[in-house]
Amino acid sequence: MNPQVDSHARARGRVACIIPARDEAARIAATVAAAATLPGVDVVLVCDDGSADDTGAIAAAAGAIVVSHDRNRGKAAAVESAVNALGILEQRDGRPVCGSLVLLDADLAESAANCAPLITPVTVGEADLTIGVLPPQQTETGEAAGGFGLVMNLARSGIAELTGWTPRAPLSGQRCLTRGAFELASPLAVGWGIEVGMTIDILKAGLIVREVDLELRHRATGTDLAGQLHRARQLRDVGRALAARGLVGRRIRELTGPAGVAAGLGGLMGKVTRRARG
């Protein structure tokens, strides 16, 4: 084998696990411990994104390298900070380069150990990006998770219109990708638009994207006000990611579904904006 090709293959087989986290003190230790057992994972990096609890300290005690934000900067910024820290560690300490990244949500707890099927297609060169498809989730009170489906429909339809590929799980944060694919998707779409922007950018670059069924459990949001505010933020950020990649505003509004429901979420987004300004 060509030595350069062999070196690239070895690097691709080394995996860094990136976990953005905010106020996940109850679950982060279990998530870090489970992630460290995944095949090929050399290092687990957690970005504590302005937590008000002990997320960062607990993650460090569990064996993760922790990067901290003084204030909440959003999911995309947390992922970028962790990957930037990885690059610094590799250069400063002469660590072997990790050619693959696995991105996991902080609230997976022990179920993060089930992410091996997400990693293998990337490390063996069968895909440049894999996306985890989770089974139906339940809230902590046992209710079915979900809302109006606006964000999911917008994300799925927007990706399909811009790339020709229709994903089953367009918003899934459980992903594995090569370092090169990550660079192609950088800078990442802001906030909760990270997954949609990443998928579109990587597909438009002609790389291979696959979805993988995973048996994972995380803390799901319900239909209460907090859940709807969360989805309002998602809707805002997904819309921005799609607009930045060429989907016109009128079409984005059409894809959000019935006008009345869209208007309702628009009001919730107004509340989010006012709270942020206040």
PAKEVO-876143 format. One record per residue (C-alpha): residue number from 1; x negated, y negated, z. Coordinates in pm, 1 decimal, always signed. Layout:
<pts>
+-----+----------+----------+----------+
:   n :       xx :       yy :       zz :
+-----+----------+----------+----------+
: NUM :        X :        Y :        Z :
...
+-----+----------+----------+----------+
</pts>
This chain:
<pts>
+-----+----------+----------+----------+
:   n :       xx :       yy :       zz :
+-----+----------+----------+----------+
:   1 :     +0.0 :     +0.0 :     +0.0 :
:   2 :   -109.9 :   -355.1 :    -69.7 :
:   3 :   -251.2 :   -488.8 :   +262.1 :
:   4 :    -51.7 :   -811.0 :   +228.3 :
:   5 :   +271.5 :   -619.5 :   +167.1 :
:   6 :   +193.0 :   -386.4 :   +457.5 :
:   7 :   +133.0 :   -683.5 :   +688.9 :
:   8 :   +463.6 :   -839.9 :   +582.8 :
:   9 :   +648.5 :   -513.8 :   +651.6 :
:  10 :   +494.6 :   -486.9 :   +999.3 :
:  11 :   +590.1 :   -844.9 :  +1079.1 :
:  12 :   +947.0 :   -782.1 :   +961.8 :
:  13 :   +964.6 :   -490.2 :  +1202.9 :
:  14 :   +878.9 :   -714.8 :  +1498.6 :
:  15 :  +1189.7 :   -884.6 :  +1634.0 :
:  16 :  +1242.6 :  -1187.8 :  +1855.2 :
:  17 :  +1578.6 :  -1206.3 :  +2031.1 :
:  18 :  +1721.0 :  -1558.7 :  +2049.2 :
:  19 :  +1997.2 :  -1630.7 :  +2302.2 :
:  20 :  +2156.1 :  -1976.4 :  +2331.4 :
:  21 :  +2317.7 :  -2008.3 :  +2673.5 :
:  22 :  +2518.1 :  -2253.8 :  +2878.0 :
:  23 :  +2663.8 :  -2180.6 :  +3221.9 :
:  24 :  +2624.0 :  -1804.3 :  +3184.4 :
:  25 :  +2473.3 :  -1725.6 :  +3525.5 :
:  26 :  +2712.5 :  -1434.9 :  +3577.7 :
:  27 :  +2617.6 :  -1249.9 :  +3257.9 :
:  28 :  +2280.9 :  -1369.4 :  +3131.4 :
:  29 :  +2065.2 :  -1125.4 :  +3331.2 :
:  30 :  +2251.3 :   -823.9 :  +3194.3 :
:  31 :  +2239.4 :   -966.7 :  +2841.6 :
:  32 :  +1862.9 :  -1026.6 :  +2859.0 :
:  33 :  +1793.7 :   -681.3 :  +3003.4 :
:  34 :  +2003.6 :   -509.7 :  +2736.7 :
:  35 :  +1854.1 :   -715.8 :  +2453.3 :
:  36 :  +1501.3 :   -621.3 :  +2560.2 :
:  37 :  +1580.7 :   -253.7 :  +2495.5 :
:  38 :  +1679.0 :   -307.0 :  +2130.9 :
:  39 :  +1452.9 :   -151.2 :  +1865.7 :
:  40 :  +1165.8 :   -372.2 :  +1756.9 :
:  41 :  +1234.8 :   -649.9 :  +2007.4 :
:  42 :   +902.2 :   -794.1 :  +2125.9 :
:  43 :  +1029.3 :  -1097.9 :  +2310.4 :
:  44 :  +1357.2 :  -1243.0 :  +2437.8 :
:  45 :  +1390.8 :  -1622.6 :  +2432.3 :
:  46 :  +1678.5 :  -1801.3 :  +2603.2 :
:  47 :  +1759.0 :  -2166.8 :  +2549.2 :
:  48 :  +1939.4 :  -2298.7 :  +2855.9 :
:  49 :  +2150.8 :  -2566.0 :  +2688.2 :
:  50 :  +2214.4 :  -2808.3 :  +2973.1 :
:  51 :  +2368.0 :  -2559.0 :  +3215.9 :
:  52 :  +2516.0 :  -2680.0 :  +3543.6 :
:  53 :  +2441.9 :  -2342.7 :  +3706.9 :
:  54 :  +2130.7 :  -2123.7 :  +3743.5 :
:  55 :  +2143.2 :  -1972.0 :  +3394.0 :
:  56 :  +1782.7 :  -2060.0 :  +3312.7 :
:  57 :  +1631.5 :  -1933.1 :  +3637.9 :
:  58 :  +1828.7 :  -1609.3 :  +3622.2 :
:  59 :  +1728.1 :  -1550.6 :  +3258.8 :
:  60 :  +1362.0 :  -1603.3 :  +3347.6 :
:  61 :  +1387.0 :  -1363.4 :  +3641.2 :
:  62 :  +1536.8 :  -1104.7 :  +3403.2 :
:  63 :  +1228.6 :  -1127.5 :  +3179.6 :
:  64 :  +1319.1 :  -1388.6 :  +2918.5 :
:  65 :  +1107.4 :  -1682.0 :  +2809.0 :
:  66 :  +1327.2 :  -1983.6 :  +2880.0 :
:  67 :  +1346.0 :  -2316.6 :  +2702.0 :
:  68 :  +1566.0 :  -2578.9 :  +2869.5 :
:  69 :  +1765.1 :  -2877.8 :  +2746.9 :
:  70 :  +1827.0 :  -3152.4 :  +3002.2 :
:  71 :  +2173.3 :  -3202.1 :  +2853.7 :
:  72 :  +2408.0 :  -2996.6 :  +2640.5 :
:  73 :  +2305.9 :  -3034.8 :  +2275.2 :
:  74 :  +2516.5 :  -2761.7 :  +2115.8 :
:  75 :  +2463.2 :  -2408.6 :  +1992.6 :
:  76 :  +2267.8 :  -2491.3 :  +1677.0 :
:  77 :  +2020.5 :  -2711.5 :  +1865.1 :
:  78 :  +1974.0 :  -2437.4 :  +2126.1 :
:  79 :  +1891.1 :  -2178.9 :  +1860.6 :
:  80 :  +1649.2 :  -2416.9 :  +1688.7 :
:  81 :  +1473.0 :  -2497.0 :  +2017.0 :
:  82 :  +1424.6 :  -2128.7 :  +2095.1 :
:  83 :  +1288.5 :  -2050.6 :  +1746.7 :
:  84 :  +1057.0 :  -2351.5 :  +1762.9 :
:  85 :   +929.2 :  -2227.7 :  +2099.2 :
:  86 :   +864.5 :  -1887.8 :  +1943.9 :
:  87 :   +646.5 :  -2047.6 :  +1677.4 :
:  88 :   +450.4 :  -2240.6 :  +1938.3 :
:  89 :   +390.7 :  -1926.0 :  +2144.3 :
:  90 :   +272.1 :  -1733.1 :  +1839.1 :
:  91 :    +23.5 :  -2002.8 :  +1744.1 :
:  92 :    -93.7 :  -2096.2 :  +2092.1 :
:  93 :   -127.6 :  -1747.0 :  +2233.8 :
:  94 :   -216.0 :  -1558.3 :  +1915.3 :
:  95 :    +94.4 :  -1342.0 :  +1948.8 :
:  96 :   +183.6 :  -1121.6 :  +1649.2 :
:  97 :   +436.3 :  -1298.4 :  +1429.4 :
:  98 :   +794.3 :  -1177.6 :  +1462.2 :
:  99 :   +927.9 :  -1160.4 :  +1108.1 :
: 100 :  +1287.3 :  -1097.5 :  +1217.0 :
: 101 :  +1522.6 :  -1275.8 :  +1455.3 :
: 102 :  +1827.6 :  -1133.4 :  +1628.5 :
: 103 :  +2072.1 :  -1398.4 :  +1751.7 :
: 104 :  +2299.5 :  -1291.8 :  +2036.3 :
: 105 :  +2559.9 :  -1467.0 :  +2246.9 :
: 106 :  +2471.7 :  -1498.4 :  +2614.1 :
: 107 :  +2793.9 :  -1340.5 :  +2742.0 :
: 108 :  +2754.4 :   -993.6 :  +2588.1 :
: 109 :  +2613.8 :   -850.9 :  +2913.9 :
: 110 :  +2536.2 :   -477.0 :  +2896.7 :
: 111 :  +2711.6 :   -436.9 :  +2560.5 :
: 112 :  +2419.5 :   -620.6 :  +2393.9 :
: 113 :  +2243.5 :   -282.2 :  +2396.8 :
: 114 :  +2480.2 :   -176.2 :  +2116.0 :
: 115 :  +2325.8 :   -416.5 :  +1862.3 :
: 116 :  +2070.4 :   -174.8 :  +1713.3 :
: 117 :  +2279.6 :   -123.6 :  +1393.5 :
: 118 :  +2255.6 :   -499.2 :  +1340.1 :
: 119 :  +1875.6 :   -496.3 :  +1343.0 :
: 120 :  +1772.4 :   -191.5 :  +1140.8 :
: 121 :  +1894.3 :   -302.6 :   +794.8 :
: 122 :  +1687.1 :   -620.4 :   +827.8 :
: 123 :  +1369.0 :   -466.0 :   +963.1 :
: 124 :  +1363.3 :   -196.0 :   +693.1 :
: 125 :  +1426.7 :   -445.7 :   +413.7 :
: 126 :  +1782.4 :   -348.5 :   +318.0 :
: 127 :  +1930.7 :   -689.1 :   +406.4 :
: 128 :  +1810.7 :  -1042.0 :   +475.1 :
: 129 :  +2101.7 :  -1122.8 :   +707.9 :
: 130 :  +2336.2 :   -893.3 :   +894.8 :
: 131 :  +2650.9 :  -1012.2 :  +1071.3 :
: 132 :  +2815.7 :   -822.1 :  +1353.4 :
: 133 :  +3187.0 :   -743.0 :  +1328.7 :
: 134 :  +3335.9 :   -699.0 :  +1675.3 :
: 135 :  +3648.7 :   -503.8 :  +1772.1 :
: 136 :  +3952.7 :   -699.1 :  +1896.8 :
: 137 :  +3863.2 :   -876.3 :  +2220.3 :
: 138 :  +4059.4 :   -951.1 :  +2535.5 :
: 139 :  +4039.9 :  -1242.2 :  +2775.7 :
: 140 :  +3936.3 :  -1190.7 :  +3137.6 :
: 141 :  +4306.3 :  -1171.0 :  +3229.5 :
: 142 :  +4366.4 :   -889.2 :  +2980.5 :
: 143 :  +4542.9 :  -1095.9 :  +2714.7 :
: 144 :  +4464.3 :  -1071.9 :  +2346.4 :
: 145 :  +4208.1 :  -1332.1 :  +2245.8 :
: 146 :  +4272.3 :  -1585.4 :  +1975.6 :
: 147 :  +4463.5 :  -1894.5 :  +1875.7 :
: 148 :  +4632.8 :  -2012.8 :  +1559.9 :
: 149 :  +4368.0 :  -1855.6 :  +1333.0 :
: 150 :  +4292.1 :  -2191.5 :  +1171.9 :
: 151 :  +3918.9 :  -2185.3 :  +1234.8 :
: 152 :  +3878.1 :  -1826.9 :  +1118.0 :
: 153 :  +4083.5 :  -1886.7 :   +803.0 :
: 154 :  +3898.0 :  -2206.8 :   +721.1 :
: 155 :  +3559.3 :  -2042.7 :   +770.0 :
: 156 :  +3647.3 :  -1730.2 :   +569.3 :
: 157 :  +3813.8 :  -1917.3 :   +282.9 :
: 158 :  +3547.0 :  -2185.4 :   +272.5 :
: 159 :  +3264.7 :  -1932.7 :   +246.2 :
: 160 :  +3455.4 :  -1744.7 :    -24.6 :
: 161 :  +3513.0 :  -2058.6 :   -231.4 :
: 162 :  +3151.7 :  -2171.0 :   -210.1 :
: 163 :  +2979.8 :  -1832.9 :   -257.1 :
: 164 :  +3228.9 :  -1581.2 :   -398.3 :
: 165 :  +3187.4 :  -1352.0 :    -95.2 :
: 166 :  +3466.0 :  -1305.8 :   +160.6 :
: 167 :  +3340.9 :  -1213.2 :   +508.4 :
: 168 :  +3537.9 :  -1024.5 :   +770.1 :
: 169 :  +3368.5 :  -1204.8 :  +1060.8 :
: 170 :  +3265.1 :  -1551.0 :   +937.8 :
: 171 :  +3225.2 :  -1691.5 :  +1289.6 :
: 172 :  +3035.7 :  -1403.6 :  +1448.8 :
: 173 :  +2733.0 :  -1522.0 :  +1643.7 :
: 174 :  +2579.1 :  -1174.0 :  +1654.6 :
: 175 :  +2330.5 :  -1182.0 :  +1368.0 :
: 176 :  +1992.8 :  -1053.1 :  +1257.5 :
: 177 :  +1791.8 :  -1220.5 :   +982.9 :
: 178 :  +1440.9 :  -1251.3 :   +853.1 :
: 179 :  +1231.6 :  -1547.8 :   +956.3 :
: 180 :  +1227.1 :  -1653.9 :   +591.7 :
: 181 :  +1606.8 :  -1648.4 :   +572.5 :
: 182 :  +1623.2 :  -1858.3 :   +888.2 :
: 183 :  +1393.3 :  -2116.8 :   +732.9 :
: 184 :  +1613.3 :  -2129.9 :   +422.0 :
: 185 :  +1913.3 :  -2205.5 :   +643.5 :
: 186 :  +1727.5 :  -2478.2 :   +834.2 :
: 187 :  +1808.6 :  -2735.7 :   +950.4 :
: 188 :  +2106.5 :  -2548.5 :  +1086.9 :
: 189 :  +2460.6 :  -2679.7 :  +1058.9 :
: 190 :  +2549.9 :  -2876.4 :  +1371.2 :
: 191 :  +2712.3 :  -2714.3 :  +1673.7 :
: 192 :  +2969.0 :  -2445.2 :  +1604.0 :
: 193 :  +2916.3 :  -2477.4 :  +1229.3 :
: 194 :  +2590.3 :  -2283.5 :  +1258.6 :
: 195 :  +2724.5 :  -1946.3 :  +1141.8 :
: 196 :  +2921.2 :  -2076.5 :   +844.5 :
: 197 :  +2637.6 :  -2298.3 :   +726.9 :
: 198 :  +2381.7 :  -2020.0 :   +767.2 :
: 199 :  +2589.2 :  -1769.5 :   +570.5 :
: 200 :  +2647.1 :  -2008.7 :   +281.7 :
: 201 :  +2285.3 :  -2123.6 :   +262.2 :
: 202 :  +2147.7 :  -1769.2 :   +262.9 :
: 203 :  +2397.9 :  -1642.4 :     +5.9 :
: 204 :  +2331.3 :  -1939.6 :   -222.8 :
: 205 :  +1960.0 :  -1858.3 :   -203.7 :
: 206 :  +2039.1 :  -1518.1 :   -358.1 :
: 207 :  +1957.6 :  -1313.8 :    -48.6 :
: 208 :  +2138.4 :  -1002.0 :    +73.0 :
: 209 :  +2404.0 :  -1037.0 :   +344.8 :
: 210 :  +2582.6 :   -743.4 :   +506.6 :
: 211 :  +2839.0 :   -705.1 :   +781.6 :
: 212 :  +2796.3 :   -432.8 :  +1042.8 :
: 213 :  +3058.8 :   -296.8 :  +1282.8 :
: 214 :  +2943.8 :   -323.0 :  +1644.4 :
: 215 :  +3096.0 :   -210.8 :  +1973.3 :
: 216 :  +3046.2 :   -533.4 :  +2169.2 :
: 217 :  +3236.8 :   -713.3 :  +2441.8 :
: 218 :  +3211.7 :  -1078.8 :  +2533.6 :
: 219 :  +3412.1 :  -1337.4 :  +2722.9 :
: 220 :  +3688.5 :  -1431.5 :  +2481.4 :
: 221 :  +3889.2 :  -1754.1 :  +2487.5 :
: 222 :  +4265.2 :  -1750.8 :  +2518.2 :
: 223 :  +4540.3 :  -1989.4 :  +2415.6 :
: 224 :  +4525.5 :  -2221.4 :  +2717.0 :
: 225 :  +4414.4 :  -2583.7 :  +2685.6 :
: 226 :  +4048.4 :  -2498.7 :  +2740.2 :
: 227 :  +4063.6 :  -2237.1 :  +2465.6 :
: 228 :  +4233.0 :  -2473.2 :  +2224.5 :
: 229 :  +3981.0 :  -2748.4 :  +2296.1 :
: 230 :  +3703.7 :  -2501.3 :  +2220.6 :
: 231 :  +3867.7 :  -2409.2 :  +1889.2 :
: 232 :  +3915.9 :  -2776.9 :  +1809.2 :
: 233 :  +3541.2 :  -2827.2 :  +1840.3 :
: 234 :  +3484.2 :  -2522.7 :  +1621.3 :
: 235 :  +3728.4 :  -2653.3 :  +1359.1 :
: 236 :  +3553.4 :  -2989.0 :  +1352.9 :
: 237 :  +3205.3 :  -2839.5 :  +1316.6 :
: 238 :  +3306.0 :  -2575.4 :  +1061.0 :
: 239 :  +3472.7 :  -2845.5 :   +851.8 :
: 240 :  +3156.5 :  -3054.0 :   +864.7 :
: 241 :  +2940.2 :  -2758.0 :   +762.2 :
: 242 :  +3166.0 :  -2683.0 :   +464.1 :
: 243 :  +3181.7 :  -3047.1 :   +356.7 :
: 244 :  +2803.0 :  -3077.2 :   +372.1 :
: 245 :  +2778.3 :  -2777.5 :   +139.1 :
: 246 :  +3018.3 :  -2906.6 :   -123.5 :
: 247 :  +3374.4 :  -2825.3 :    -19.5 :
: 248 :  +3580.7 :  -3140.5 :    -66.0 :
: 249 :  +3782.8 :  -3284.8 :   +220.2 :
: 250 :  +4119.9 :  -3231.2 :    +54.8 :
: 251 :  +4051.8 :  -2860.6 :     +9.9 :
: 252 :  +3932.3 :  -2830.5 :   +369.0 :
: 253 :  +4261.4 :  -2976.9 :   +489.1 :
: 254 :  +4456.1 :  -2734.4 :   +270.3 :
: 255 :  +4269.4 :  -2438.7 :   +415.6 :
: 256 :  +4355.8 :  -2529.6 :   +773.6 :
: 257 :  +4707.3 :  -2398.6 :   +714.9 :
: 258 :  +5048.6 :  -2550.2 :   +792.5 :
: 259 :  +5033.4 :  -2925.7 :   +826.7 :
: 260 :  +5209.1 :  -2928.2 :  +1161.6 :
: 261 :  +4964.3 :  -2688.5 :  +1323.1 :
: 262 :  +4668.4 :  -2868.1 :  +1170.4 :
: 263 :  +4800.9 :  -3196.4 :  +1303.9 :
: 264 :  +4829.9 :  -3041.7 :  +1648.0 :
: 265 :  +4468.4 :  -2936.2 :  +1646.6 :
: 266 :  +4378.0 :  -3275.7 :  +1508.2 :
: 267 :  +4526.1 :  -3425.9 :  +1822.9 :
: 268 :  +4321.3 :  -3191.5 :  +2036.7 :
: 269 :  +4008.4 :  -3292.1 :  +1845.3 :
: 270 :  +4094.4 :  -3651.7 :  +1925.8 :
: 271 :  +4097.4 :  -3560.2 :  +2295.2 :
: 272 :  +3758.3 :  -3394.1 :  +2260.7 :
: 273 :  +3617.7 :  -3704.7 :  +2094.2 :
: 274 :  +3759.2 :  -3935.4 :  +2358.6 :
: 275 :  +3621.0 :  -3718.0 :  +2638.0 :
: 276 :  +3277.0 :  -3718.3 :  +2472.9 :
: 277 :  +3280.1 :  -4096.5 :  +2445.1 :
: 278 :  +3402.9 :  -4137.3 :  +2798.2 :
+-----+----------+----------+----------+
</pts>
